Amino acid sequence: MKAHYKTANGRITFELEGSGQKDLFEGIAALQEVFESDSKCGVCGATDIKFRVRKVDSFTFYELHCSCGARLSFGQSKDMKSLFPKRKDDTGWLPDRGWSKYQPKGDSYEG
């Protein structure tokens, strides 16, 4: 059984294949969790967000990036086959739906 799925914003169309409705349902849910996780930045509200993959040593990081410099990081499943938006940490829910923007700490120099 095959299905075509277009993301809500219409930017991406996927073809899925499964043995039945449950397989297709699971496939669509997995696509939605990643590719429709956010339509705007959780920090500034801009809609100019892009997918970004960066590699550091042997690690690969998957993120959504906003033109304001904020990012939403994605975690990977234990089998390393699927992604999910990181909206929680060990202490609970993250602010701004998981979006964060690096804010360098000011030094104490007063010139």
N, C-alpha and C positions, 0 to 999 in steps of 0.2 A: 504494500500500500504506500503511495506517495502523496506528498502534500507540498504546496508552495506556501511560504509564509513571508509576508512583507512586514517589516517593523512599523510601528505606529507612525513614525515620522516619514516613512516611505523611502528612506535612504538605502536600505539593504533588503534584498529578497533572498530567501534561503529555500533550498529544496531539501525536504526531509523524507526519509524512508523508514518504515517500520512495519512490523508484522500485524499491527492492528491499531485501534484507536488509542489504547493505553500507551503504546510506544510513541505514537505521534504526539500525544498530549505531553508526555515527558520531554520529548524533544523540543516542542514549542516552549514549554516552561523553562527549560535550560537556556534557550535562546533569549527569551524575554528577560531572565534574571541578569544577563550580561549586557545584551545589546539594547535593551530598553530600560536599564536600571535607572538612568537619569537623563532627562532632556534638557536640564539646565544646571549650572554650577550651584552647588550648595552653599558657597561663600558669597558670591556676588550676584547670582541669578542670571548671568549671561547664558545665552544658548550656543555660543561659539565654543563647543567642547569637542575634543578629538581623542581618538584612541591612540595610546602610546605604549610601546614596548621598549624597555631598556634592559641591557645586560650589564651586570657587574660581576666580574669573575665568573663563577659557574652558576650564578643566579639570574633568573629572568623575572622581571617585574612587569606586570600588566596594570595599566592605569588609564583613567580618563583625565585629560588635561584641559584646563580652561585658559583663555587668553589672559586672565588676571593672575595666573601663576598657581592657582589652586589645583589640587588633584584628588581623585578618588582612587584608592588602591584596591586591587582585586586579589583575593587569596586563591589558593589552589587546593583542590581536593587531595586527599591522601594518595590517591592513585595517579595524581598529576594530570588527569585527563579533562578536568572541568574547572571553571572559575566561578567565583562569587564575589559580590561587592563587600568590602570590609566595612561594616557599619558598627561593629562592636569590638571591644578589646577585653582584657581580663577584668576591668573594672565596670563594664557595662556599655551602654549605648554611647557612641561618639557624637559630639556636637556636629551640626550642619550635615546630618545624614552621612557622616563619614568623610566628607570633603575637608581637606586641610590645606593651609597655605603656610609655607615656611616664613617665620618671622624671626629674623636674626635678633639676638639679644643685644641691646645697646651696651657699649662699654661705658665705664664710669668716667672716662676722660671728659673734662669740661674745659675747653680751651678758650 
